[in-house]
Amino acid sequence: MSETGRLDQFLATSMDEPTRVSIWESVHSILSHGPAAGRGTDSTVLALGYVQSGKTTSITALAAAAADAGYAVIVALLGSTNLLLDQNRDRLEASLGITTRADYVWITETNPTTEAAGKKLRRFVDMGRVCLVPVLKHAGRIRAVAKQLEKMPDSLNVLIIDDEADQASLNTSRDAESRTYGAIRELRRSVPRHLYVQYTATPYAPLLLDAADILSPQHVEFLTPGRGYTGGRQFFIDNADTVVRNVPLLDEQASKSPPLRLQRSLHQALSAFLAGSALLLLHDNASPPISMLVHSTARNDVQARYEFLIRRQLEAWKKEIVEGEIATVPQSILEERARLVANGARDADDAQFVVKLKTVLLEAITWLVNSAADVNKVDWHVSPIHILVGGNKLDRGFTVEGLTVTYMNRPASPQVDTLEQRARAFGYRGDLLPYCQFFASKKTVRSLTEVVHTEEDLRARLRDHVESGGSVHSWAQEIGLLLPKGMVPTRSSVVQALSTMNLGWHQMRMPSRASTDTAHNERLLSEIGLLDAPLVPQGRLSFRTLRLTSVEAAEALLRGWARPSYSPGWLHEEFIDAVVRGFQHVKKVTIMLMEDHGGPRTRGWSSELGFVNLFQGRDLKAQPNGDFYPGDRYVESLDTDPDQIVIQIHRTQVRSQEDEGQVLALAIYLGSGLVVRKDTNV
């Protein structure tokens, strides 16, 4: 049996077929850029996933498919700490069956840095084994492994997987190579025929690298999360009213002042976790592990104080609560139980609840996870109930099993990638969502909500650009990254020569497809006179156009527009405010009806993104009279006069679903604003 066939059988026990098909399509697409497929001998592919969306499963599938494709050595940079390396290696070995099979296909050689380990590795290659080589993302280890690999035959096909590729791998020095970056350069040079695959959910740094950088990706593969994934959209947009809880500003942790007692908000979070755990254990004994995460600061001593205070509170409640007596249960736990039940959690009678609550308190284990702690890894098998207290060590790559309650009273980072990686609450928790609570300050929640739009906008714009024939490098220079105010994409030491450019266009990719909403929006267009407006030429094409010297009609149109509550990258209220503010400067707004000879245009639709691309591109082939069409993005001479506000209404129909009727979608050009791009002069 092939490795892909065997792994697919293993995945089928916990994963539906559409998700598995998507995984295999993406890994085969990645491998199509490698030497075994007759393509480049040193290509770099960026595999772009979501935080906690199952990148390890994709990595495992890539390894299996690579084995079938003839890759003899698979080097996997699996973490910058031994905790992460061990966690990810164990998961790979378990899924591939490396330590349990007796067919002698695979061997694992972790950190083969010595001559003896190198000889062993070469011997297994000669024997026809597929060698999985997990490596700590540490300059010394990577260099030592490179020295052993350079003794392999140059004809060998090698796959290099860099997990969390935007962390540690990238160069952090302007004048000389940083150690890890230089080591990865040596690793790639040691194996002439290789495919280098960068896995990350926060690709801001790799995407904005100089085109000449050895770690700058030439290709990008978009990983699609499976059914039941709950990410930023589910937490901070769709279910914010029930999931998100406020941490008052006074409860935010100062960097150097350990708390003397549990903050009231942390007391609430702990109560919510205990109540939810008791209900989960009552109704689903197979649900454990169940966990809580407390992220307060980067300081180890302050984290230790939090762990002590939580442990002390658990002991106090353990003594206070009497089995069978609901009156002895603290009011805070009863209130959180009622809240969770109102959110959709299954309730139980009081007697059963108290029994399970006592069990939860008895079983609860607190783990201090930081560089100063004695814990090398979290053992999820010793208890069903876990409370993890830590900081940076829990930020990235660390999988928190069964996480239901997150308490984050650490001030928000201005770096998009850092803040996004702290969202360990994301993952496959669709069935656990009624039990999930996310405690953070309003500022942190606002930042995380804005980052959701940044992430979706990035995916949509990058996908548009690549599928239209552009490259990652031209995207970084021409399109760029839409950022929330006051935030930066990543560490300035990694990415230099960035520029801020005009905000440009925003598309409503996922407009309402309901016929009633379309009819409502059509009436709005009629009311402002757009349906009868004169046809104004834009090169060889003409569109019905209103040029208004008052903003009221445009504002009324946008505020009255019937739309779904969410569309990727579409911030409706913010865009209305930007139109009103911008009008004060430019004193005019242009509204255009984008049609095809009075009828709808046909556009492709993605279930994940909505309309793949509303805009019609440039038509540079001149007509006999010299006219050409500059493209939807450059109407009204926007290329030479960008200081304008333009609202386009696109009359469309979904390709292959034309019988479902027309759809009206908005696109807005906001003039000047913040988009981060790669400087073209580098």
C-alpha positions as CSV (number, residue, x, y, z in Angstrom):
1,M,0.0,0.0,0.0
2,S,1.2,3.5,-0.8
3,E,2.1,5.9,2.0
4,T,-0.7,8.2,1.0
5,G,-3.2,5.4,0.9
6,R,-2.2,4.2,4.4
7,L,-2.3,7.7,5.9
8,D,-5.6,8.4,4.2
9,Q,-7.1,5.3,6.0
10,F,-5.7,6.6,9.3
11,L,-7.1,10.1,8.7
12,A,-10.5,8.7,7.7
13,T,-11.1,7.6,11.3
14,S,-11.3,11.3,12.4
15,M,-11.8,13.3,9.3
16,D,-14.4,13.7,6.6
17,E,-13.7,12.9,3.0
18,P,-13.9,16.5,1.6
19,T,-11.3,17.6,4.1
20,R,-9.0,14.8,3.2
21,V,-9.4,15.4,-0.5
22,S,-8.5,19.1,0.1
23,I,-5.3,18.1,2.1
24,W,-4.1,15.7,-0.7
25,E,-4.8,18.3,-3.4
26,S,-2.7,20.9,-1.6
27,V,0.3,18.6,-0.8
28,H,0.4,17.3,-4.4
29,S,0.3,20.9,-5.6
30,I,3.2,21.7,-3.3
31,L,5.2,18.7,-4.6
32,S,4.6,19.7,-8.2
33,H,7.2,22.5,-7.7
34,G,9.9,20.1,-6.6
35,P,12.7,18.2,-8.2
36,A,10.9,14.8,-8.1
37,A,8.3,16.4,-10.4
38,G,11.0,17.5,-12.9
39,R,10.6,21.2,-11.8
40,G,13.1,23.4,-10.0
41,T,15.9,21.9,-7.9
42,D,15.7,24.5,-5.1
43,S,12.2,25.9,-5.1
44,T,10.6,27.6,-2.1
45,V,6.9,27.1,-1.5
46,L,4.9,29.0,1.2
47,A,2.1,26.8,2.7
48,L,-0.3,29.3,4.2
49,G,-2.7,28.0,6.8
50,Y,-4.7,29.4,9.7
51,V,-3.6,29.4,13.4
52,Q,-4.3,26.0,15.0
53,S,-5.9,24.8,11.8
54,G,-4.1,21.5,11.4
55,K,-0.8,22.4,9.7
56,T,0.8,19.3,11.3
57,T,-1.7,17.1,9.5
58,S,-0.7,18.8,6.2
59,I,3.0,18.3,7.1
60,T,2.3,14.6,7.7
61,A,0.4,14.3,4.5
62,L,3.2,16.1,2.6
63,A,5.8,13.7,4.1
64,A,3.7,10.6,3.1
65,A,3.2,12.0,-0.5
66,A,6.9,12.8,-0.7
67,A,7.8,9.3,0.2
68,D,5.6,8.0,-2.6
69,A,7.2,10.5,-5.0
70,G,10.7,9.3,-4.3
71,Y,12.0,11.7,-1.7
72,A,14.5,9.6,0.3
73,V,15.2,12.2,3.1
74,I,12.6,14.5,4.7
75,V,14.2,17.1,6.9
76,A,11.7,18.8,9.2
77,L,12.5,21.9,11.2
78,L,9.8,21.3,13.8
79,G,10.4,23.9,16.5
80,S,12.8,26.3,18.2
81,T,12.4,24.5,21.6
82,N,12.8,20.9,22.5
83,L,9.2,21.0,23.8
84,L,7.9,21.8,20.3
85,L,10.3,19.5,18.6
86,D,9.2,16.5,20.7
87,Q,5.5,17.4,20.4
88,N,5.6,17.6,16.6
89,R,7.9,14.6,16.0
90,D,5.7,12.4,18.2
91,R,2.6,13.4,16.2
92,L,4.4,12.8,12.9
93,E,5.6,9.4,14.0
94,A,2.2,8.4,15.4
95,S,0.3,9.4,12.2
96,L,2.8,7.8,9.8
97,G,3.1,4.7,12.1
98,I,6.9,4.9,12.1
99,T,7.4,3.4,15.5
100,T,4.6,0.8,15.3
101,R,4.9,-0.7,11.7
102,A,7.0,-3.7,10.8
103,D,7.4,-3.1,7.1
104,Y,10.7,-1.2,7.4
105,V,9.7,1.7,5.2
106,W,10.5,4.6,7.6
107,I,13.2,5.4,10.1
108,T,13.5,8.5,12.3
109,E,16.8,10.1,13.0
110,T,16.5,13.2,15.2
111,N,19.2,15.9,15.0
112,P,21.8,13.7,13.3
113,T,24.7,16.0,14.1
114,T,27.5,13.5,14.7
115,E,29.6,11.5,12.2
116,A,28.1,8.3,13.6
117,A,24.5,9.6,13.1
118,G,25.4,10.7,9.6
119,K,26.8,7.2,8.7
120,K,23.7,5.6,10.1
121,L,21.5,7.9,8.0
122,R,23.5,7.2,4.8
123,R,23.3,3.5,5.4
124,F,19.5,3.6,5.7
125,V,19.3,5.6,2.5
126,D,21.3,2.9,0.8
127,M,18.9,0.4,2.2
128,G,16.0,2.2,0.6
129,R,14.4,3.6,3.7
130,V,12.6,6.9,3.8
131,C,14.4,8.9,6.5
132,L,12.5,11.4,8.6
133,V,15.0,13.9,10.1
134,P,13.4,16.1,12.8
135,V,15.7,19.0,13.6
136,L,15.6,21.6,16.3
137,K,15.5,25.1,14.8
138,H,18.9,26.1,16.3
139,A,21.8,27.3,14.2
140,G,24.3,24.8,15.6
141,R,22.0,21.8,15.1
142,I,21.1,22.8,11.6
143,R,24.7,23.4,10.5
144,A,25.8,20.1,12.0
145,V,22.9,18.3,10.1
146,A,23.9,20.1,6.9
147,K,27.5,18.8,7.2
148,Q,26.1,15.2,7.4
149,L,23.7,15.7,4.5
150,E,26.3,17.1,2.1
151,K,27.9,13.7,2.2
152,M,24.8,12.2,0.5
153,P,24.7,11.7,-3.3
154,D,23.9,14.9,-5.1
155,S,21.2,13.1,-7.1
156,L,19.1,12.5,-3.9
157,N,15.8,14.3,-3.7
158,V,15.4,15.9,-0.3
159,L,12.3,17.6,1.1
160,I,12.9,20.4,3.7
161,I,9.9,21.3,5.8
162,D,10.2,24.5,7.9
163,D,7.3,24.7,10.4
164,E,6.5,28.2,11.7
165,A,8.8,29.5,9.0
166,D,8.3,33.1,9.9
167,Q,9.9,32.5,13.3
168,A,13.6,32.1,13.9
169,S,14.4,31.1,10.2
170,L,14.4,34.6,8.8
171,N,17.4,37.0,8.8
172,T,17.4,39.5,11.6
173,S,20.6,41.4,10.8
174,R,21.1,44.2,8.3
175,D,24.8,43.9,8.0
176,A,25.5,40.2,8.4
177,E,23.5,37.0,8.4
178,S,21.8,35.9,11.6
179,R,23.0,32.5,12.8
180,T,19.8,30.5,12.1
181,Y,19.3,32.1,8.7
182,G,22.9,31.3,7.7
183,A,22.5,27.8,8.9
184,I,19.4,27.3,6.8
185,R,21.3,28.7,3.8
186,E,24.0,26.0,4.5
187,L,21.3,23.3,4.8
188,R,19.8,24.2,1.5
189,R,23.3,24.3,-0.2
190,S,24.1,20.8,1.2
191,V,21.4,19.1,-0.8
192,P,21.4,20.4,-4.4
193,R,18.1,18.7,-5.3
194,H,15.6,19.9,-2.7
195,L,12.2,21.4,-2.2
196,Y,11.9,23.9,0.7
197,V,8.4,24.3,2.1
198,Q,7.6,27.0,4.6
199,Y,4.5,26.4,6.8
200,T,3.0,29.3,8.7
201,A,-0.3,30.9,9.6
202,T,1.3,34.3,9.9
203,P,3.1,34.9,6.6
204,Y,3.7,38.6,6.8
205,A,7.5,38.4,7.2
206,P,8.1,35.8,4.4
207,L,5.8,37.6,2.0
208,L,7.5,41.0,2.5
209,L,11.1,39.7,2.1
210,D,13.4,41.0,-0.7
211,A,12.9,39.0,-3.9
212,A,16.6,38.0,-3.8
213,D,16.3,36.6,-0.3
214,I,16.9,32.8,-0.2
215,L,13.9,32.3,2.0
216,S,11.5,34.4,-0.1
217,P,8.8,32.1,-1.6
218,Q,8.4,31.7,-5.3
219,H,5.0,29.9,-4.9
220,V,2.2,29.9,-2.4
221,E,-0.3,27.2,-1.5
222,F,-3.5,28.1,0.4
223,L,-4.4,25.5,3.0
224,T,-8.1,25.2,3.7
225,P,-9.2,24.3,7.2
226,G,-11.5,21.4,7.6
227,R,-15.1,21.3,8.9
228,G,-15.5,22.4,12.5
229,Y,-12.6,24.8,12.5
230,T,-13.1,27.9,14.7
231,G,-10.8,30.7,14.1
232,G,-10.7,34.5,14.5
233,R,-13.9,35.0,12.5
234,Q,-15.9,32.6,14.7
235,F,-14.5,34.0,17.9
236,F,-14.4,37.7,17.3
237,I,-17.1,38.3,14.7
238,D,-19.7,35.5,14.5
239,N,-19.9,34.6,18.2
240,A,-18.3,37.6,19.9
241,D,-21.4,38.4,22.0
242,T,-21.3,35.0,23.7
243,V,-17.6,34.0,23.6
244,V,-15.7,37.2,24.3
245,R,-15.4,38.5,27.8
246,N,-13.9,41.8,29.0
247,V,-10.8,42.1,31.1
248,P,-10.8,45.6,32.7
249,L,-7.8,47.7,32.0
250,L,-6.9,47.6,35.7
251,D,-6.7,43.8,35.5
252,E,-4.0,44.0,32.7
253,Q,-0.7,42.7,34.0
254,A,2.0,45.2,34.6
255,S,5.3,43.8,33.4
256,K,7.2,43.9,36.7
257,S,4.5,43.6,39.4
258,P,3.4,40.1,40.3
259,P,-0.3,40.1,41.5
260,L,-1.1,39.6,45.2
261,R,-4.5,38.0,44.5
262,L,-6.5,36.7,41.6
263,Q,-8.0,39.5,39.6
264,R,-11.8,39.4,39.5
265,S,-11.8,38.7,35.8
266,L,-9.4,35.8,36.3
267,H,-11.7,34.5,39.1
268,Q,-14.6,34.6,36.6
269,A,-12.5,32.8,33.9
270,L,-11.5,30.1,36.3
271,S,-15.1,29.7,37.4
272,A,-16.2,29.4,33.8
273,F,-13.6,26.8,33.1
274,L,-14.6,24.6,36.1
275,A,-18.3,24.9,35.3
276,G,-17.8,24.1,31.6
277,S,-15.5,21.2,32.4
278,A,-18.1,19.7,34.8
279,L,-20.8,19.9,32.2
280,L,-18.6,18.4,29.5
281,L,-17.6,15.5,31.7
282,L,-21.2,14.8,32.5
283,H,-22.3,14.6,28.9
284,D,-19.2,13.3,27.1
285,N,-16.7,11.2,28.9
286,A,-14.7,11.0,25.6
287,S,-14.2,14.7,25.4
288,P,-11.1,15.1,27.6
289,P,-8.6,16.6,27.7
290,I,-10.2,19.9,28.7
291,S,-7.9,22.8,29.2
292,M,-7.6,26.5,30.2
293,L,-4.8,28.8,29.2
294,V,-3.6,31.8,31.2
295,H,-1.3,34.2,29.4
296,S,-0.3,37.2,31.4
297,T,3.3,38.3,30.7
298,A,6.7,37.3,29.4
299,R,8.2,37.3,32.9
300,N,8.7,33.8,34.4
301,D,8.4,35.0,38.0
302,V,5.1,36.7,37.3
303,Q,3.8,33.5,35.6
304,A,4.9,31.5,38.6
305,R,2.8,33.7,40.9
306,Y,-0.3,33.2,38.7
307,E,0.2,29.5,38.8
308,F,0.5,29.6,42.6
309,L,-2.6,31.8,43.0
310,I,-4.7,29.6,40.7
311,R,-3.6,26.4,42.5
312,R,-4.4,28.0,45.9
313,Q,-7.9,29.0,44.7
314,L,-8.5,25.4,43.5
315,E,-7.5,24.0,46.9
316,A,-9.8,26.5,48.6
317,W,-12.8,25.5,46.5
318,K,-12.0,21.8,46.9
319,K,-12.4,22.2,50.6
320,E,-15.4,24.6,50.4
321,I,-17.7,22.5,48.1
322,V,-19.5,19.6,49.7
323,E,-20.6,16.8,47.4
324,G,-24.4,16.8,46.9
325,E,-24.9,20.3,48.4
326,I,-25.4,22.9,45.7
327,A,-25.5,25.7,48.3
328,T,-21.8,25.2,48.9
329,V,-20.9,25.9,45.3
330,P,-19.5,29.5,45.0
331,Q,-21.9,31.9,43.3
332,S,-19.3,32.8,40.6
333,I,-19.3,29.1,39.4
334,L,-23.1,29.0,39.4
335,E,-23.3,32.2,37.4
336,E,-20.8,30.9,34.8
337,R,-22.7,27.7,34.6
338,A,-25.9,29.6,33.8
339,R,-24.1,31.7,31.2
340,L,-22.7,28.6,29.4
341,V,-26.1,26.9,29.4
342,A,-27.6,30.1,27.9
343,N,-24.9,29.9,25.2
344,G,-25.9,26.3,24.3
345,A,-24.1,24.1,26.7
346,R,-26.0,21.1,28.0
347,D,-27.1,21.4,31.6
348,A,-27.6,18.8,34.3
349,D,-29.4,18.6,37.6
350,D,-27.7,20.2,40.6
351,A,-26.7,17.0,42.3
352,Q,-25.0,15.6,39.2
353,F,-23.3,19.0,38.6
354,V,-21.8,19.1,42.1
355,V,-20.5,15.6,41.8
356,K,-18.7,16.3,38.6
357,L,-17.5,19.7,39.8
358,K,-15.8,17.9,42.7
359,T,-14.2,15.5,40.2
360,V,-12.9,18.4,38.1
361,L,-11.4,20.1,41.2
362,L,-9.8,16.8,42.2
363,E,-8.4,16.1,38.7
364,A,-7.3,19.6,37.8
365,I,-3.5,19.9,37.2
366,T,-1.8,23.2,36.8
367,W,1.2,23.4,34.4
368,L,3.7,26.2,34.5
369,V,5.1,26.3,30.9
370,N,8.1,28.6,30.5
371,S,11.9,28.4,30.2
372,A,12.4,28.4,33.9
373,A,9.9,25.6,34.7
374,D,10.8,22.0,35.4
375,V,8.1,20.8,33.0
376,N,9.6,19.5,29.7
377,K,6.2,18.8,28.1
378,V,2.5,18.7,29.1
379,D,1.4,15.1,29.6
380,W,-2.2,15.2,28.4
381,H,-2.8,11.6,29.4
382,V,-2.4,11.9,33.2
383,S,-5.6,13.8,33.8
384,P,-8.7,15.1,31.9
385,I,-8.4,18.6,33.3
386,H,-5.5,20.9,32.7
387,I,-4.7,24.6,33.4
388,L,-1.7,26.0,31.5
389,V,0.1,29.1,32.7
390,G,2.8,30.7,30.6
391,G,3.9,33.3,28.1
392,N,5.9,33.3,25.0
393,K,6.5,29.6,25.1
394,L,2.8,29.1,24.5
395,D,2.6,31.7,21.7
396,R,3.6,29.8,18.6
397,G,3.3,26.2,17.4
398,F,2.3,24.9,20.8
399,T,-0.9,22.8,20.6
400,V,-3.2,23.2,23.6
401,E,-5.5,20.2,23.6
402,G,-9.2,20.8,24.3
403,L,-8.8,24.4,25.1
404,T,-12.1,26.0,26.2
405,V,-11.2,29.1,28.3
406,T,-8.5,31.6,27.5
407,Y,-7.5,34.3,29.9
408,M,-5.1,36.9,28.2
409,N,-4.5,40.0,30.4
410,R,-1.2,40.7,28.6
411,P,-1.3,44.0,26.7
412,A,-1.8,43.6,23.0
413,S,1.4,43.4,20.8
414,P,1.5,46.0,18.0
415,Q,2.9,43.2,15.7
416,V,0.2,41.4,13.7
417,D,2.0,38.1,13.6
418,T,2.8,38.0,17.3
419,L,-0.7,38.9,18.3
420,E,-2.3,36.4,16.0
421,Q,0.0,33.6,17.2
422,R,-1.2,34.1,20.8
423,A,-4.7,33.0,19.8
424,R,-4.2,29.4,20.9
425,A,-8.0,29.4,21.4
426,F,-8.5,28.7,17.7
427,G,-8.7,25.2,16.4
428,Y,-11.3,22.5,15.7
429,R,-13.7,23.4,18.5
430,G,-17.0,23.6,16.7
431,D,-18.6,21.2,19.2
432,L,-16.9,22.9,22.1
433,L,-17.9,26.5,21.2
434,P,-20.8,26.8,23.7
435,Y,-18.2,26.1,26.4
436,C,-15.5,28.5,25.1
437,Q,-14.8,31.8,26.7
438,F,-12.1,34.3,25.6
439,F,-11.1,36.8,28.3
440,A,-9.1,39.9,27.1
441,S,-9.1,43.6,27.3
442,K,-11.2,45.7,24.9
443,K,-8.1,46.9,23.2
444,T,-6.8,43.4,22.7
445,V,-10.1,42.2,21.4
446,R,-10.4,45.1,19.1
447,S,-6.9,44.4,17.8
448,L,-7.7,40.7,17.3
449,T,-10.9,41.6,15.5
450,E,-9.1,43.9,13.1
451,V,-6.4,41.2,12.6
452,V,-9.2,38.9,11.3
453,H,-9.9,41.3,8.6
454,T,-6.2,41.8,7.9
455,E,-5.8,38.0,7.5
456,E,-8.8,37.6,5.2
457,D,-7.9,40.6,3.1
458,L,-4.3,39.2,2.7
459,R,-5.6,35.8,1.6
460,A,-8.1,37.3,-0.8
461,R,-5.8,39.8,-2.4
462,L,-2.8,37.4,-2.6
463,R,-5.0,34.7,-4.1
464,D,-6.4,37.2,-6.7
465,H,-3.0,38.4,-7.6
466,V,-1.4,34.9,-8.0
467,E,-4.3,33.4,-9.9
468,S,-4.2,36.4,-12.2
469,G,-0.6,35.6,-13.1
470,G,1.2,37.7,-10.6
471,S,4.0,36.6,-8.3
472,V,4.4,36.8,-4.5
473,H,7.1,39.5,-5.1
474,S,4.9,41.6,-7.4
475,W,2.0,41.3,-4.8
476,A,4.3,42.7,-2.1
477,Q,5.2,45.6,-4.3
478,E,1.9,46.3,-6.1
479,I,-0.9,45.2,-3.7
480,G,0.5,44.9,-0.2
481,L,-0.9,44.3,3.2
482,L,-3.8,46.2,4.7
483,L,-3.0,47.0,8.3
484,P,-5.0,48.1,11.3
485,K,-4.1,51.5,12.6
486,G,-1.1,51.5,14.9
487,M,0.1,48.0,14.0
488,V,3.1,46.7,12.1
489,P,3.2,43.4,10.2
490,T,6.2,41.8,11.9
491,R,9.6,42.5,13.4
492,S,11.4,45.4,11.8
493,S,14.7,43.5,12.1
494,V,13.4,40.9,9.6
495,V,11.7,43.1,7.0
496,Q,13.2,46.4,5.9
497,A,12.4,48.8,3.1
498,L,8.6,48.8,3.5
499,S,6.5,51.7,2.2
500,T,3.0,52.8,3.1
501,M,0.8,53.4,0.1
502,N,-2.8,54.5,-0.7
503,L,-5.5,52.3,0.7
504,G,-6.8,51.6,-2.7
505,W,-9.7,49.3,-3.5
506,H,-11.9,47.1,-1.3
507,Q,-14.3,44.5,-2.7
508,M,-17.4,43.1,-1.1
509,R,-16.6,39.5,-2.1
510,M,-19.4,37.9,-0.2
511,P,-22.5,40.1,-0.9
512,S,-26.0,38.9,-0.2
513,R,-27.3,36.5,-2.8
514,A,-30.9,36.7,-1.6
515,S,-33.3,38.0,-4.2
516,T,-35.1,40.1,-1.7
517,D,-31.8,41.9,-0.8
518,T,-30.9,42.4,-4.4
519,A,-34.3,43.9,-5.1
520,H,-33.9,46.2,-2.0
521,N,-30.4,47.4,-3.2
522,E,-31.8,47.9,-6.7
523,R,-34.4,50.3,-5.2
524,L,-31.6,52.2,-3.5
525,L,-29.8,52.6,-6.8
526,S,-33.0,53.9,-8.4
527,E,-33.6,56.4,-5.5
528,I,-30.2,58.1,-6.1
529,G,-30.7,58.1,-9.8
530,L,-27.9,55.7,-10.8
531,L,-30.1,53.4,-13.0
532,D,-31.0,56.4,-15.2
533,A,-27.6,58.2,-15.0
534,P,-25.8,59.0,-18.2
535,L,-23.3,56.6,-19.7
536,V,-19.8,58.0,-19.2
537,P,-16.9,56.6,-21.3
538,Q,-13.9,55.1,-19.6
539,G,-11.8,54.4,-22.7
540,R,-13.7,52.0,-25.0
541,L,-16.3,51.1,-22.3
542,S,-19.0,53.3,-20.8
543,F,-20.8,53.0,-17.4
544,R,-23.7,54.8,-15.8
545,T,-22.0,57.3,-13.6
546,L,-23.0,59.9,-11.0
547,R,-20.5,62.5,-9.9
548,L,-21.8,64.0,-6.6
549,T,-20.8,67.1,-4.8
550,S,-22.6,66.1,-1.7
551,V,-21.8,63.0,0.4
552,E,-25.4,62.5,1.8
553,A,-26.6,60.3,-1.1
554,A,-23.5,58.1,-1.0
555,E,-23.7,57.7,2.7
556,A,-27.4,56.8,2.6
557,L,-26.7,54.3,-0.2
558,L,-24.0,52.5,1.9
559,R,-25.9,52.7,5.2
560,G,-29.0,51.2,3.6
561,W,-27.2,48.5,1.7
562,A,-28.6,45.0,2.4
563,R,-25.6,42.7,3.1
564,P,-24.5,39.7,5.2
565,S,-22.9,40.4,8.6
566,Y,-19.5,39.3,7.2
567,S,-17.6,39.4,4.0
568,P,-13.8,38.7,3.9
569,G,-11.9,41.9,4.4
570,W,-15.0,44.1,4.3
571,L,-15.3,46.6,7.2
572,H,-18.6,48.2,6.3
573,E,-18.9,50.8,9.0
574,E,-15.3,51.8,8.8
575,F,-15.6,52.2,5.0
576,I,-18.6,54.5,5.4
577,D,-16.7,56.6,7.9
578,A,-13.7,56.7,5.6
579,V,-16.0,57.9,2.7
580,V,-17.4,60.6,4.9
581,R,-14.0,61.7,6.2
582,G,-12.4,61.6,2.8
583,F,-15.2,63.7,1.2
584,Q,-14.2,66.5,3.5
585,H,-10.9,66.6,1.6
586,V,-11.8,65.7,-2.0
587,K,-15.3,67.4,-2.1
588,K,-16.7,64.8,-4.5
589,V,-17.6,61.2,-4.8
590,T,-18.2,59.1,-8.0
591,I,-20.7,56.3,-8.1
592,M,-20.6,53.9,-11.0
593,L,-22.7,50.9,-12.1
594,M,-20.4,48.2,-13.5
595,E,-22.3,46.2,-16.1
596,D,-21.7,44.3,-19.4
597,H,-23.8,46.1,-22.0
598,G,-26.6,46.7,-19.5
599,G,-26.5,43.2,-18.2
600,P,-24.7,41.3,-15.5
601,R,-21.1,40.2,-15.6
602,T,-20.3,36.6,-14.8
603,R,-17.8,36.0,-12.0
604,G,-16.4,32.9,-10.2
605,W,-17.4,32.2,-6.7
606,S,-15.4,30.4,-3.9
607,S,-17.3,29.1,-0.8
608,E,-14.4,30.4,1.3
609,L,-13.9,33.8,-0.2
610,G,-17.1,34.6,-2.1
611,F,-16.4,36.3,-5.5
612,V,-12.9,35.5,-6.4
613,N,-12.4,38.8,-8.2
614,L,-15.1,41.4,-9.1
615,F,-12.8,43.6,-11.1
616,Q,-12.4,43.5,-14.9
617,G,-8.7,43.9,-15.8
618,R,-6.9,46.2,-18.2
619,D,-7.5,45.9,-22.0
620,L,-4.5,47.5,-23.5
621,K,-5.2,46.4,-27.1
622,A,-6.2,49.7,-28.7
623,Q,-9.4,49.9,-30.8
624,P,-9.2,51.4,-34.3
625,N,-10.0,54.8,-32.8
626,G,-7.2,54.4,-30.3
627,D,-9.4,53.7,-27.3
628,F,-8.7,51.0,-24.7
629,Y,-10.1,50.0,-21.4
630,P,-7.9,50.8,-18.4
631,G,-9.6,48.3,-16.1
632,D,-12.1,48.7,-13.3
633,R,-9.3,49.7,-10.8
634,Y,-8.2,52.6,-13.0
635,V,-11.4,54.2,-14.1
636,E,-11.7,58.0,-13.6
637,S,-7.9,58.2,-14.2
638,L,-7.2,56.8,-10.8
639,D,-3.7,55.9,-11.9
640,T,-2.8,59.6,-12.3
641,D,-5.3,61.1,-9.9
642,P,-5.5,58.8,-6.9
643,D,-6.9,61.3,-4.5
644,Q,-10.5,60.4,-5.1
645,I,-13.4,58.5,-3.7
646,V,-15.1,56.0,-6.1
647,I,-18.0,53.7,-5.3
648,Q,-18.7,50.9,-7.8
649,I,-21.8,48.7,-7.8
650,H,-21.0,45.5,-9.7
651,R,-24.0,43.8,-11.3
652,T,-23.0,40.2,-11.4
653,Q,-24.1,36.6,-11.6
654,V,-22.3,33.5,-10.2
655,R,-20.6,31.4,-12.9
656,S,-22.4,28.1,-13.5
657,Q,-25.2,29.3,-11.3
658,E,-26.6,32.0,-13.6
659,D,-30.2,30.7,-13.1
660,E,-30.1,31.9,-9.5
661,G,-30.3,35.5,-10.6
662,Q,-28.3,38.6,-10.3
663,V,-26.2,39.8,-7.4
664,L,-25.2,43.4,-6.6
665,A,-21.8,43.8,-5.0
666,L,-20.0,46.9,-3.8
667,A,-16.4,48.0,-4.4
668,I,-15.0,51.2,-2.9
669,Y,-11.9,53.2,-3.6
670,L,-11.0,55.1,-0.5
671,G,-8.1,57.3,-1.7
672,S,-5.2,57.6,0.6
673,G,-4.6,55.3,3.6
674,L,-2.3,52.7,5.0
675,V,-1.3,49.7,3.0
676,V,2.2,48.3,3.7
677,R,4.1,47.2,0.6
678,K,7.6,46.2,-0.3
679,D,9.6,49.1,-1.6
680,T,10.3,48.6,-5.3
681,N,13.7,50.2,-5.1
682,V,15.3,47.2,-3.3
